Amino acid sequence: MSESDTITRNAKSNLAFTLMDLPEEKRIHMAQFYAFCRIVDDIVDEPGMSPEERHTALNRWIDIISLRINANDGIETEVQKLVSDLQLDIAPMLELIEGCRGDISPQQPANREELLAYAYKVAACVGITSATVMGASPAAKDYAIALGYALQLVNILRDVAEDCRKYNRFYLPADDMALFGVTQDDIREQHYNYRMRQLLAYEAALAEKYFGDAEEYYQQLSVDDRNALIPAQAMSLIYHTILAKMQTDEYRVFERRYSVNNFRKLWFLLRARLGTVNMPSIPSLADWSFFRNDETSQQK
């Protein structure tokens, strides 16, 4: 088993789960790209490294994907081969590295513009490259960006408590927190109250907007592109369900971590695949005369 396969399997992430739908060659490529994303993220998050060591490790990955240095055997060689074989535009991968670098010395976004700038680097750029690796055309870029925003916003909502506790990170915009009278101490002390619920609902509405945008873009794509993006569409269904769970539960993010079980993930993967099939239109019941009651039929 390759190192990228090992990393992908061990991660047990939602994205890794959806890759089973891909043809073997594309699945291997996506595992390689996912492993790259996972490693870059872990460089920033895993304990035991100084800030200087983290920056140095990220800089090495810039050199690796830029093909400026000889890669070590294993995942470095796999990622270089991926970039070379698919002639990938590495600009989104470089943006991802810089987005993760920002988390070494995290700064709370002042407003939604700064939040979305961060989400573009760490999520939308992942989507852009993923769409290419999965075989979609450049027409899928707007879809990838919108879905990246939506998924990252759900992650931020779901992980509010963990990001604060483990990393002292606050991704909710300072302007939005001030609007609802919520402070960083409220999050540190896990104050679950009306103001906190309203703040989280406000951010959830932004996530809903981007889920809607992504779906509109998806429906405008060619059948070939939609088929290529089945794993991404399954991710949309999974994360939209996580968002719906939080909404129904009134955002009890300090008490639990919301997720979807494997059975439902499989169902969403099937739904995503069925969604690419052009089904014949079915008349509504109102158009079927034999479903009308006798009185309605007599009036006609």
LUMBA-319291 format. One record per residue: y negated, x, z negated of N, C-alpha, C in turn; residue in one letter. Coordinates in steps of 0.02 Angstrom, whole numbers, padded with zeros to 5 digits, always signed. Last residue first. Layout:
<atoms>
YXZYXZYXZA...
</atoms>
This chain:
<atoms>
-00964-03302+00725-00974-03271+00790-00944-03316+00843K-00918-03380+00624-00990-03380+00636-01006-03349+00704Q-00783-03348+00625-00802-03414+00649-00877-03417+00665Q-00785-03218+00570-00761-03227+00639-00783-03294+00667S-00828-03244+00441-00870-03203+00485-00850-03214+00558T-00720-03320+00396-00785-03351+00399-00832-03311+00447E-00612-03230+00398-00613-03288+00444-00682-03317+00452D-00666-03057+00393-00637-03118+00365-00647-03177+00412N-00613-02920+00493-00665-02966+00471-00633-03028+00442R-00516-02843+00544-00530-02832+00473-00583-02880+00447F-00510-02870+00678-00457-02900+00638-00464-02885+00563F-00618-02800+00733-00624-02872+00722-00570-02900+00676S-00690-02659+00686-00622-02682+00698-00618-02757+00681W-00813-02617+00647-00802-02624+00719-00733-02652+00736D-00807-02601+00512-00848-02656+00538-00838-02668+00612A-00735-02487+00497-00700-02550+00485-00740-02609+00514L-00776-02375+00633-00784-02400+00565-00749-02467+00558S-00666-02278+00734-00713-02333+00726-00718-02353+00653P-00662-02105+00735-00626-02164+00713-00676-02221+00704I-00650-01969+00850-00690-02015+00809-00650-02078+00795S-00532-01837+00830-00558-01894+00868-00598-01940+00823P-00584-01675+00769-00544-01736+00761-00573-01792+00804M-00578-01514+00795-00615-01571+00821-00571-01633+00818N-00564-01408+00657-00527-01446+00708-00570-01505+00730V-00623-01349+00553-00638-01320+00618-00604-01358+00675T-00575-01410+00440-00644-01424+00460-00663-01395+00527G-00454-01354+00415-00456-01420+00448-00525-01437+00473L-00500-01238+00348-00466-01233+00413-00467-01300+00450R-00554-01295+00233-00597-01255+00277-00566-01248+00346A-00441-01355+00179-00497-01396+00201-00543-01359+00248R-00368-01239+00147-00342-01286+00196-00398-01330+00223L-00452-01188+00050-00438-01147+00109-00411-01191+00165L-00445-01289-00043-00509-01277-00010-00499-01234+00052F-00311-01275-00083-00332-01337-00051-00398-01327-00013W-00318-01150-00143-00276-01160-00084-00296-01222-00046L-00403-01183-00249-00425-01134-00199-00384-01141-00135K-00321-01270-00321-00380-01297-00286-00408-01248-00235R-00227-01175-00364-00206-01233-00324-00265-01262-00286F-00303-01086-00442-00275-01064-00377-00252-01122-00333N-00453-01163-00511-00385-01137-00514-00357-01123-00444N-00617-01106-00536-00574-01151-00498-00503-01122-00498V-00735-01098-00674-00693-01069-00621-00655-01125-00587S-00854-01050-00797-00828-01100-00751-00790-01066-00694Y-00840-01005-00958-00851-00976-00891-00817-01022-00841R-00927-01071-01102-00869-01063-01058-00890-01031-00992R-01044-01071-01179-00980-01088-01211-00920-01072-01168E-01154-01049-01106-01145-01006-01164-01077-01017-01197F-01156-01146-01009-01137-01078-00989-01129-01030-01047V-01155-01287-00987-01135-01256-01051-01111-01185-01039R-01217-01381-00893-01231-01309-00895-01215-01277-00964Y-01170-01512-00891-01237-01498-00916-01246-01425-00934E-01056-01540-00823-01048-01518-00893-01114-01501-00926D-01102-01563-00696-01070-01618-00732-01066-01603-00807T-01147-01432-00665-01193-01489-00666-01165-01547-00707Q-01029-01358-00670-01084-01343-00716-01132-01401-00721M-00960-01420-00564-00932-01421-00633-00987-01407-00684K-01042-01387-00457-01034-01458-00476-01006-01464-00547A-01019-01248-00453-01086-01274-00467-01082-01347-00490L-00885-01250-00417-00905-01219-00481-00974-01245-00501I-00898-01309-00291-00862-01344-00344-00878-01316-00412T-00963-01208-00225-00998-01272-00233-00964-01314-00286H-00864-01112-00226-00923-01101-00268-00964-01165-00276Y-00768-01171-00140-00750-01149-00207-00813-01145-00251I-00841-01191-00021-00811-01248-00056-00794-01230-00129L-00874-01058+00011-00927-01108+00000-00900-01167-00040S-00748-01004+00030-00789-00980-00025-00845-01030-00041M-00716-01072+00147-00677-01085+00087-00715-01062+00025A-00807-01008+00230-00816-01080+00218-00775-01102+00157Q-00751-00881+00231-00818-00891+00204-00831-00964+00187A-00627-00906+00294-00629-00882+00225-00698-00891+00193P-00677-00954+00423-00640-00998+00377-00640-00971+00306I-00742-00886+00525-00774-00890+00460-00739-00936+00410L-00672-00901+00643-00676-00834+00613-00700-00837+00541A-00697-01036+00667-00629-01014+00652-00629-00946+00618N-00833-01029+00697-00811-01066+00638-00740-01048+00618R-00828-00954+00816-00861-00927+00757-00839-00963+00693D-00758-01045+00897-00732-00978+00885-00763-00947+00822D-00844-01154+00901-00779-01162+00869-00750-01094+00853V-01014-01102+00863-00959-01116+00909-00894-01124+00870S-01123-01182+00742-01089-01125+00771-01034-01147+00820L-01174-01289+00675-01205-01273+00740-01169-01216+00776Q-01110-01292+00555-01093-01344+00603-01123-01331+00672Q-01175-01185+00492-01103-01180+00508-01085-01231+00562Y-01304-01233+00468-01294-01176+00514-01221-01172+00537Y-01270-01332+00374-01303-01350+00437-01294-01294+00489E-01217-01254+00272-01174-01303+00306-01205-01324+00372E-01329-01180+00232-01270-01146+00259-01226-01194+00298A-01411-01282+00181-01433-01243+00240-01373-01210+00273D-01333-01322+00071-01348-01369+00126-01369-01333+00189G-01336-01206-00004-01271-01232+00018-01282-01280+00077F-01473-01202-00027-01443-01152+00017-01372-01170+00038Y-01490-01314-00111-01528-01309-00048-01493-01259-00001K-01411-01279-00220-01391-01336-00178-01427-01333-00110E-01490-01177-00273-01424-01161-00246-01400-01217-00200A-01597-01254-00316-01608-01204-00264-01542-01183-00232L-01535-01329-00415-01562-01364-00357-01576-01315-00300A-01510-01230-00509-01453-01260-00473-01476-01297-00411A-01636-01210-00561-01607-01157-00520-01547-01183-00480E-01645-01332-00630-01697-01313-00581-01670-01259-00534Y-01542-01323-00720-01539-01374-00668-01588-01359-00612A-01592-01222-00801-01532-01209-00762-01524-01261-00706L-01703-01290-00856-01712-01228-00818-01652-01216-00773L-01640-01396-00923-01686-01411-00868-01698-01349-00825Q-01568-01326-01020-01532-01366-00970-01577-01380-00910R-01673-01271-01094-01626-01227-01060-01589-01265-01005M-01731-01387-01145-01770-01343-01103-01725-01296-01062R-01626-01441-01224-01652-01478-01165-01689-01431-01118Y-01517-01302-01266-01559-01360-01281-01585-01391-01217N-01446-01171-01333-01428-01223-01285-01466-01286-01304Y-01478-01013-01357-01507-01077-01376-01493-01128-01321H-01429-00879-01367-01390-00934-01339-01413-01002-01364Q-01499-00769-01394-01474-00807-01453-01437-00870-01432E-01532-00729-01265-01496-00683-01309-01463-00722-01367R-01605-00842-01224-01542-00826-01191-01501-00780-01235I-01713-00836-01310-01674-00898-01308-01606-00884-01276D-01764-00711-01276-01731-00719-01341-01690-00783-01344D-01825-00742-01155-01766-00699-01155-01728-00704-01221Q-01870-00918-01162-01882-00847-01169-01818-00807-01163T-01933-01064-01088-01873-01028-01108-01890-00953-01109V-02024-01157-01034-02030-01135-01103-01969-01100-01130G-02021-01186-00901-01982-01230-00945-01983-01207-01018F-02103-01087-00850-02116-01157-00831-02080-01205-00879L-02042-00971-00892-02104-00991-00924-02120-01064-00911A-01934-00970-00802-01921-00975-00874-01984-00997-00911M-02005-00954-00682-01966-01015-00694-01951-01024-00768D-02060-00826-00701-02103-00883-00689-02067-00949-00704D-01945-00746-00710-01988-00753-00769-02034-00814-00761A-01791-00804-00640-01860-00780-00632-01902-00794-00694P-01638-00742-00700-01679-00802-00691-01752-00781-00689L-01581-00623-00734-01593-00635-00663-01633-00699-00651Y-01574-00501-00846-01599-00570-00840-01618-00581-00767F-01465-00396-00939-01496-00414-00875-01516-00488-00876R-01387-00329-01033-01458-00343-01047-01496-00357-00983N-01251-00322-01013-01294-00275-00975-01368-00282-00990Y-01185-00411-01098-01153-00348-01079-01201-00297-01050K-01275-00520-01122-01237-00488-01176-01212-00419-01158R-01328-00554-00995-01372-00537-01051-01334-00496-01103C-01214-00581-00921-01261-00532-00897-01308-00508-00952D-01158-00685-01000-01123-00621-00993-01171-00566-00970E-01251-00792-00985-01236-00764-01051-01205-00694-01046A-01253-00812-00844-01314-00801-00882-01299-00766-00948V-01155-00839-00750-01149-00778-00790-01211-00763-00831D-01187-00955-00681-01125-00953-00718-01123-00895-00768R-01309-00917-00619-01306-00973-00667-01244-00968-00711L-01265-00811-00538-01317-00800-00589-01316-00854-00641I-01172-00875-00455-01151-00820-00499-01201-00809-00556N-01258-00962-00388-01206-00989-00432-01181-00935-00480V-01334-00867-00319-01367-00911-00368-01316-00942-00415L-01236-00814-00234-01266-00772-00286-01301-00813-00339Q-01207-00923-00152-01155-00895-00195-01185-00853-00251L-01333-00943-00088-01302-00996-00128-01251-00967-00177A-01355-00820-00019-01401-00844-00070-01367-00894-00117Y-01243-00826+00068-01250-00772+00019-01298-00791-00037G-01275-00936+00146-01218-00940+00101-01220-00885+00048L-01386-00883+00214-01393-00943+00171-01336-00948+00122A-01324-00774+00281-01380-00763+00235-01386-00822+00187I-01228-00835+00362-01208-00785+00313-01262-00774+00260A-01309-00916+00445-01259-00946+00400-01241-00897+00344Y-01378-00817+00513-01415-00864+00470-01368-00898+00421D-01269-00753+00583-01309-00718+00533-01346-00765+00486K-01194-00802+00686-01175-00823+00618-01220-00793+00564A-01229-00744+00804-01256-00811+00790-01242-00834+00719A-01154-00629+00820-01219-00624+00786-01250-00691+00770P-00985-00696+00790-01038-00669+00832-01103-00663+00792S-00847-00645+00685-00898-00693+00707-00950-00658+00749A-00750-00561+00631-00749-00575+00702-00798-00626+00727G-00752-00510+00506-00706-00566+00518-00705-00587+00591M-00855-00418+00518-00787-00393+00509-00735-00448+00523V-00965-00507+00526-00948-00462+00581-00876-00439+00577T-00959-00567+00401-00954-00608+00461-00935-00566+00521A-00980-00455+00318-00915-00491+00317-00906-00533+00379S-01114-00425+00345-01061-00379+00367-00993-00413+00367T-01172-00543+00290-01186-00522+00359-01131-00476+00385I-01126-00545+00157-01107-00597+00204-01117-00577+00276G-01192-00434+00106-01118-00436+00105-01094-00488+00155V-01321-00482+00119-01300-00424+00160-01224-00417+00161C-01320-00583+00022-01328-00600+00093-01306-00543+00138A-01297-00498-00096-01252-00553-00075-01259-00570-00001A-01387-00398-00123-01321-00394-00155-01272-00449-00131V-01503-00427-00044-01471-00361-00042-01398-00365-00067K-01533-00561-00073-01523-00540-00003-01483-00475-00002Y-01556-00557-00209-01496-00591-00184-01481-00573-00112A-01681-00491-00209-01622-00460-00240-01558-00490-00213Y-01755-00588-00145-01753-00521-00116-01693-00483-00144A-01740-00694-00233-01708-00699-00167-01706-00631-00132L-01818-00644-00340-01747-00661-00349-01711-00662-00283L-01943-00634-00280-01909-00573-00301-01834-00586-00313E-01966-00771-00260-01967-00725-00203-01931-00660-00221E-01967-00824-00387-01910-00839-00342-01908-00792-00282R-02024-00693-00498-02028-00759-00467-01968-00767-00420N-01992-00575-00559-02051-00610-00583-02051-00682-00558A-01830-00524-00612-01874-00546-00558-01932-00587-00585P-01813-00394-00731-01810-00466-00718-01855-00484-00660Q-01735-00245-00688-01799-00278-00700-01791-00351-00685Q-01617-00119-00739-01634-00186-00715-01703-00210-00735P-01564+00014-00689-01621+00002-00735-01650-00066-00718S-01457-00023-00611-01449+00032-00658-01504+00029-00711I-01489-00119-00521-01460-00142-00583-01447-00086-00633D-01529-00052-00407-01580-00083-00448-01554-00107-00516G-01409-00023-00347-01445+00030-00381-01498+00002-00429R-01381-00143-00282-01342-00125-00342-01377-00070-00382C-01475-00129-00179-01478-00186-00224-01440-00172-00288G-01429-00014-00116-01494-00012-00150-01503-00071-00197E-01306-00061-00067-01308-00004-00113-01374-00003-00152I-01353-00162+00020-01311-00178-00038-01313-00123-00089L-01419-00084+00115-01458-00131+00074-01419-00151+00011E-01309-00022+00173-01358+00019+00137-01402-00024+00092L-01251-00133+00231-01214-00097+00180-01260-00051+00139M-01348-00170+00327-01334-00215+00270-01296-00179+00214P-01341-00048+00410-01402-00067+00374-01388-00116+00317A-01233-00016+00487-01227-00002+00415-01289-00023+00376I-01149-00100+00604-01218-00087+00586-01218-00077+00510D-00992-00031+00652-01032-00075+00610-01104-00052+00605L-00884-00001+00739-00954+00016+00757-01002-00028+00718Q-00757-00015+00702-00791-00077+00719-00864-00065+00740L-00723+00121+00679-00683+00080+00724-00720+00018+00747D-00822+00164+00585-00816+00195+00651-00780+00149+00700S-00802+00082+00473-00869+00086+00504-00864+00113+00575V-00665+00110+00451-00689+00042+00464-00756+00043+00500L-00669+00246+00423-00633+00224+00482-00654+00153+00501K-00741+00243+00302-00768+00278+00361-00734+00255+00425Q-00647+00172+00226-00712+00142+00240-00745+00177+00299V-00539+00263+00222-00529+00196+00249-00596+00165+00268E-00596+00374+00157-00574+00380+00226-00566+00312+00259T-00616+00314+00031-00673+00342+00069-00655+00348+00143E-00487+00278-00011-00535+00225+00007-00594+00253+00046I-00398+00419+00048-00399+00356+00012-00454+00311+00036G-00474+00581+00046-00419+00537+00063-00423+00473+00022D-00653+00595+00065-00591+00610+00030-00537+00562+00054N-00746+00626+00216-00724+00583+00161-00661+00610+00129A-00876+00732+00259-00804+00720+00264-00781+00681+00203N-01034+00655+00294-00991+00701+00258-00919+00684+00272I-01097+00559+00369-01130+00625+00365-01086+00677+00330R-01074+00425+00389-01030+00473+00423-01061+00543+00423L-01132+00330+00316-01174+00358+00369-01136+00410+00409S-01038+00310+00220-01044+00259+00272-01089+00281+00329I-01059+00433+00148-00994+00415+00176-01002+00365+00232I-01192+00432+00105-01170+00485+00151-01104+00467+00184D-01183+00323+00020-01229+00321+00076-01209+00373+00128I-01094+00373-00073-01071+00319-00029-01119+00309+00029W-01175+00467-00137-01117+00490-00099-01093+00436-00051R-01265+00383-00200-01290+00425-00145-01231+00452-00103N-01183+00332-00299-01208+00287-00247-01233+00328-00186L-01165+00447-00376-01107+00415-00346-01129+00367-00290A-01297+00471-00418-01262+00521-00377-01203+00490-00341T-01321+00358-00497-01361+00370-00437-01326+00419-00390H-01226+00383-00598-01222+00322-00557-01261+00332-00492R-01273+00500-00654-01207+00499-00623-01199+00439-00577E-01394+00453-00707-01395+00505-00656-01328+00507-00619E-01351+00361-00806-01388+00338-00747-01388+00389-00690P-01179+00405-00849-01251+00408-00860-01287+00381-00799S-01035+00308-00882-01073+00349-00836-01147+00348-00856M-00969+00218-00966-00948+00288-00966-00985+00333-00918G-00930+00056-00889-00957+00100-00941-00935+00173-00930P-00976-00015-00730-00924+00011-00775-00954+00059-00826E-01087-00049-00648-01069-00090-00706-01020-00058-00755D-01106+00040-00542-01164+00019-00581-01143-00013-00648V-00980+00055-00491-01018+00115-00507-01077+00097-00554I-00946-00076-00459-00918-00046-00519-00955+00018-00539D-01014-00093-00337-01032-00135-00395-01007-00103-00459D-00944-00001-00259-01016+00007-00268-01039-00033-00329V-00815-00058-00265-00828+00009-00293-00902+00019-00306I-00835-00181-00200-00811-00179-00268-00826-00112-00301R-00870-00141-00070-00917-00180-00111-00899-00177-00185C-00750-00075-00033-00814-00039-00035-00864-00076-00080F-00662-00183-00039-00653-00127-00085-00716-00085-00090A-00711-00260+00068-00715-00286+00000-00709-00229-00051Y-00678-00175+00174-00748-00188+00160-00756-00215+00089F-00538-00178+00163-00574-00114+00160-00648-00125+00143Q-00514-00313+00180-00494-00281+00117-00530-00215+00108A-00557-00327+00311-00595-00359+00257-00577-00331+00189M-00457-00253+00376-00527-00233+00381-00569-00264+00325H-00345-00330+00344-00348-00260+00323-00420-00236+00324I-00380-00449+00408-00370-00449+00335-00375-00378+00309R-00381-00410+00540-00445-00428+00509-00439-00430+00433K-00243-00386+00555-00291-00332+00566-00358-00348+00534E-00183-00514+00521-00170-00453+00483-00224-00400+00492E-00296-00656+00513-00245-00616+00547-00240-00547+00514P-00334-00739+00355-00352-00699+00414-00291-00668+00448L-00301-00802+00239-00303-00843+00300-00312-00802+00363D-00315-00716+00135-00247-00728+00158-00246-00768+00224M-00443-00715+00088-00428-00671+00145-00358-00682+00173L-00464-00788-00026-00472-00823+00038-00451-00780+00098T-00448-00693-00128-00400-00748-00122-00404-00780-00052F-00560-00615-00116-00495-00585-00102-00443-00639-00091A-00656-00710-00159-00656-00686-00090-00588-00657-00072L-00622-00725-00295-00618-00783-00249-00616-00760-00177N-00521-00585-00352-00583-00622-00343-00572-00682-00297S-00432-00487-00397-00417-00559-00406-00480-00602-00400K-00428-00348-00402-00490-00383-00418-00480-00457-00432A-00304-00308-00359-00319-00303-00430-00381-00341-00449N-00318-00326-00220-00269-00365-00258-00285-00366-00332R-00417-00231-00190-00428-00302-00176-00381-00346-00216T-00358-00110-00228-00420-00131-00260-00431-00206-00251I-00247-00111-00141-00237-00109-00214-00300-00134-00250T-00309-00107-00016-00267-00165-00035-00257-00168-00110D-00370+00018-00025-00412-00042-00019-00372-00104-00037S-00261+00103-00029-00304+00098-00088-00347+00036-00085E-00111+00027+00041-00173+00066+00045-00214+00057-00019S+00060+00042+00000+00000+00000+00000-00062+00044+00000M
</atoms>
